[in-house]
Structures are given as structure tokens and as C-alpha cells.
Amino acid sequence: MSRDVEELLAERGVEVDHVTVYRWVQRFTPLLINAAGPCRHAVGDRWFVDETYVKVAGVWRYVYRAVDQYGQVIDVYVSKRRNIAAARKFFESVLDAYGRPAEVTTGSAAPLLRVIDELIPEAIHDTEQYAINRIEWDHGRLKARLKPKRGL
């Protein structure tokens, strides 16, 4: 991608190396994230949580993701394993950052079921078959972006 930006800038008369573009990305991405933070919508009280798997540096990893009812990604966590410890770590970080939801929709993965019962017993927990379609659709968008790149 940095080589594409290098070519686009060269067409406009700006000579820059692709490594410089890469360094710009590394330098300015955190600043853009901090500047965009106040513009984000408040996280909704209905969360859709699921895990999927992707290749990271040639190794399969599990990605825990949470999306609210507006389709906004709440948080993402990458783990080597799909177990209770990984699910707990994900939920603890999300709960610390965004508070407690009124409703959580997940698949029927045993680690997620157990961790939600332990950490958020007051929340409505929906595990119906098609209720999780919103997060599954979002997984599809993630994988469509990663497929041409052959993983992260």
C-alpha cells in the first residue's frame, strides 16, 4: 500500500520513498485515532460478540470482536487460543473501557457462555441461531479485507 501512495504522489510531482510513507503511517496513525475518538458515537447497550479466526504472520489466531447495535466495532482481541481465559481477558478489557451492556448476543461457544454468566449475570444473554447475524456479517467484511492481503 505504501508503494501505491508513493506512485500517487509521484504522479503529482512529489518524490517520496515508500519507506517514508510507511514511517508517516506509524507516526500519524495514533494521532488520528486520538483526534477521531471524540467523534465516535457512544457505545450502545446491546452488544454482539463472537470469535473468528484469521491468519496473522502465517499463523492462525482467534479474533474476539464486539459490535454494538449500530454496527460500531467496540473492541477487538487477538488470541492464540479459544478458551475461557482468552474470553475473560477480552470481556474484562471491554467492560473496563465501556461499562456493562443491557443485552449481549453471542453464539453458543462454551467459553463465551461461561464468561458472560460470570462477569455480566444481570445482562440479557441471547444465543438464538440467527440473532448473531450482525457480527457474522461484520466478520465477513473483515475477512474480505484480509483475503487479498493473505492475512495480517
Secondary structure as UniProt FT lines:
FT   HELIX           2..11
FT   TURN            12..13
FT   HELIX           18..36
FT   HELIX           37..39
FT   STRAND          46..56
FT   TURN            57..58
FT   STRAND          59..68
FT   TURN            69..70
FT   STRAND          73..79
FT   HELIX           84..98
FT   STRAND          103..105
FT   HELIX           110..119
FT   TURN            121..122
FT   STRAND          124..126
FT   TURN            129..132
FT   HELIX           133..146
FT   HELIX           147..149
//
